């Protein structure tokens, strides 16, 4: 069993975004690993492994418009199942 089950990926589109602030918020408020928060002040790409992807979505939606959302169950993938 994986420690963090869901591979959560999305884009945040907005104004005045800061990848360092977003990344630090993740590290301080969410349990997970493999964080990637890169972009500029109008678009940030997020990649994060967590057991609570809905919290990630809620926070990111508070920053701007979220899209290209992908949440993959890595436990199912490890067992050779789809989804």
N, C-alpha and C positions, 0 to 999 in steps of 0.2 A: 504494500500500500504506500502510495506517495504521501509525503508530508503535506504538500499543497496540491490539491486535485485539479483546479481549474486554471487553464492558460487563458488569461483575459487580455484582449487587445482591442484598442479603439483609438480614434482620433478625437481630439478636443479642438474645436475651432472657436475663437473668440478674439478679444482684444486685451492687451496688457498681460498676456500669459507669461509665466516665468517657469522654465523647466526645472530650475533648482528649487523653487518654492514648492512646486507640485511634487517633485521627487522626495523632498524632505517631509512633506505632509504624509506621503505614503509610508515612509520609514517610521514615522512617529505614531501613526494611527491604525495601520493595517498590518496584520500578520501575513507574511508571504516571503517570496524570494524572486530572484531573476528580474529585478526591476529595470526597466528601460523607460525613461521619460526624456525624450529629445524633441527639439523643435525650435520655434522662435516665438515672438510675442503674439502671433495670430494662429498658430497651429502647433499642437504637441501630439506626438505619437506616444501611446502608452502600451507597454507590454509588462504583465505582472502575473505571477503564479500565486494563487490564493485559494482559500476555502470559502470565501465570502465575496464572490464577484459583484453581487448586488450593492455592496457598500462602495466598491470602486466606482460603479456606474453612477450611484447617487452623488458622490463627491465630484466626479468629473462633470456631471450635468450641471452642477452648481457653478462651474467655471465658464461654461459656454455651451455651444451646441456639440453634442457627441454623435459620431457616425462611424461607419465601417466597423461596427462592433462584432467581435468574434469571441465566443467563449467556448473553449474546447475542454472536454472531460479527459484529462490525461490518464486517469486510471482506466477508463474504457479503452483508450488507445493502447495502453500497455498490455491489455488483455486481448488485443487484436480485434476489438469491436469498433464499430463506427459510431460517431457522435461523441 
